[in-house]
Amino acid sequence: MGFAVFVGAVLANPVFSLESWIYIIYGFLTGFMLTGAAMTVNDYYDRAIDAINEPARPIPSGTVSPREALLFATLLSIAGFVFAVMTSPLCLAVAVVSWILVVTYLTVGKRSGLPGNFLVSACVAAPFIYGSVAVSGQFQPSVWLFAGMAFLSNTGREITKGIVDVKGDQAEGVKTLAVRYGEKAAAIVASLFYLSAVALTPLTWILKLVSFLFIPVVLVTDVGLVVCSIVLLKDFRRESARKIKKTVLFLFLIGLLAYLLGVLTL
């Protein structure tokens, strides 16, 4: 997420002044800290589910107590908001809205299934917007396209995660697509979101937002997402979905690098 803030800043303004670099560093640290806090709070709320699905994680394994996790999340949140304040009032507003989305997801949306997936994806897209605001002081229209692709692809990944966690989610009453309609239906919907993100990619070239060098690198991500979709549709068992979930995260990173390269060489 910290790196996504940097990419959002580059998309908004590829040429940085020294002052912009300082704000980018603050933005990176804001995204890094608040994401860490969100992940920690998520582990706190998921400790019963993780005891079934992922017993080796810190809280269910006993390595970290629930109280220690909440204290750690609080410290990370405070640090994240301090860096947001040091950037700008608008950045603080974006950070607060993002944190509200996280809290809404953890307290209300987590058990809702697809609406909860959308909340998580909105938080994943937010750092791109945050980076844009940090260096330009406004919401750049071009960044919304990249944020949209992040939203779509991450929603596919969240649905895939639901296939992986279906046993624990059933026990805890979490209404993911996999729980409500079965793993096959969830695999179909996840693939549609992956392919929707891929379908948006040509727009960045058509609108001349990136250079030609963007194409060969982003093809790795696009082809990878297509292959993951095909594999998931053919084999939607838990272990297959787990591998795809991890692969998609790696493809995200390559996609970020592609956009970074495409903008810097424009």
Secondary structure, 3 states (H helix, E strand, C coil): CHHHHHHHHHHHCCCCCHHHHHHHHHHHHHHHHHHHHHHHHHHHHCHHHHHHHCCCCHHHHCCCCHHHHHHHHHHHHHHHHHHHHHHCHHHHHHHHHHHHHHHHHHHHHHHHCHHHHHHHHHHHHHHHHHHHHHHHCCCCHHHHHHHHHHHHHHHHHHHHHHHHCHHHHHHHCCCCHHHHHCHHHHHHHHHHHHHHHHHHHHHHHHCCCCCCCHHHHHHHHHHHHHHHHHHHHHCCCHHHHHHHHHHHHHHHHHHHHHHHHHHHCC
